[in-house]
């Protein structure tokens, strides 16, 4: 078998990684097997939960999503579960940032629904205090 060269193992995909109850353990195992840094891409909606933050804290890099300045835009872009709200998600990211010792990034995906809100999104990002902000378009 040909050796695969990688510099990081990333948990992402079509589902939300933080829905996995064993995320922290899965990260530990991936780290042990690969010997590589572990990254997790998340929509950040479950960072309000202490057990989710604890699991995510096993990663070396966490990339959270921030793509709306207000609840209406958040609902339009993300179509979240009815119990998920932007203000709670932002507070969860702030708590995670305070606790996390690794690299925490925010990903902002600009789409037609939020393209006119860059200043508002930047102001929110500053309150979260990520190590970096990644700007993307589809």
Secondary structure, DSSP 8 states (H G I E B T S, - for coil): ------SEEEE-SSS-GGG-TTHHHHHHHHHHHH-SEEEEEE--TTTTSHHHHHHHTTSSEEEEE---SSHHHHHHHH---TT--HHHHHHHHHHHHHH--SEEEEEEEE-TTTTT-HHHHHHHHHHHT-SEEEEEE-
